[in-house]
Amino acid sequence: MENSSRENNSRYDGKPLLKLLEFYVLWVIGELPEEVDKSLKAIAPKLHALYGGDGQWQGAIAASVHFSEDIPVEIRGLWTRNLEIARDNNVTLSPQKFAEMFVDENFEN
């Protein structure tokens, strides 16, 4: 059985959009680190050229997977519900784990 750090490192191999989708989820729930947001803003023109969107990195990611305009509200609702479920079960749900779960459940890896 692989250890979790190895699994995390190989999680993104050959899947360039996977990490960007997780960043999008983290941004939606207000948990994206500022330094990551700055880096994404810097590459926004490249992301826009690749995926389209409104010129912002978030718009490019949303365009790449054809997100509806309602998806941020839906993601925030899921985050709130999952936090409540975790609390009810005395479990801690990290924002990163939630982002990974959301992406895994909604996109083919």
N, C-alpha and C positions, 0 to 999 in steps of 0.2 A: 504494500500500500504506500502511495506517495505521501510525503508530508505536505502540509497545507501551503507552505511557502513555495514549494516546487509547483504545486497545482496552480497557485496564483500567477506564477511566472509564465506557465504554459497556457494559461487561460486565454491569453490574447494572441498567441501564435497563429499567424495567418488570418486573423480576424481584426483588421484595422478599425472597423466601425464599432466593435464591441465596447471598447473603452470610452469612445466618444458618446455612445448611448448612455453608458453609466454616468458620465459627466453631466449629460443633459438631465438625467433623473435627479442627480445630486443638486444641480442648479435649481430645478423646479421646487425641490423641498427645502431650499435655502441652506444646503449643507456643502456646497462646492467651495473648496478652499480658495481664498482670494488669489493666491499665486497661480493656481490652475486656471482660474477665470482670466487672468491677465495673459497667460500663455495662449489660451484659446482665442482671445480677442486678437492677439498678434497674428494668428494663422487664419483668422476669419476670411480674408480674401481668397486664400487657397481652398478653404472648405466651400466657400460660395462658388468658386470656379468648378469644383468637383461635383457638388450636390445641388447647387441652386440655392433657393431660399431668398431671404430678404437682405443679405449682406452681413448679417450678424452670425456668429458661430452657432447660436441656438437655432436660428432659422434654417441654416444649412443642414444641421442634424435632423431637424423636423422634416425637411424636404426629402432627405435621403431615404426615409422610411415612411413617407406619406402620412405623417401624424396629422390628426385633425386639430382644429383650433382649440378644441375642448380638452386635449390630452393633459395639459398642465393641471387643470382642475381635477381630472380623474386620478392622476398620479398623486396629487396632494391628499385626495380622499383615501386612496389606498394606503398611503404612508400613515395617516392618522389612524385608520382602522387596524393596521398591522402593529402600530405602537401599542394600541389598547390591548390587542390580543397578546402581545409579548408581555405587557405589564400584568395582565390577568394570570399569566402562566409563570410569573417571576423569571422572565427571560429578558435579556437585553438585546435589542435589535439595533445594530449600528446602521447609520445611513448608508455606508458602503455595502453592507450585506443586503439591505433592502434594494439598493440599486441593482446589484447582481441578480437578486431574485426576480425583480421586475423584468429585467432584460432577458434572463433565462426563460421566463414564463411566456414572454410575448414575442420573442424573436428566435428564429432558427439559428443555432450556433454551428 
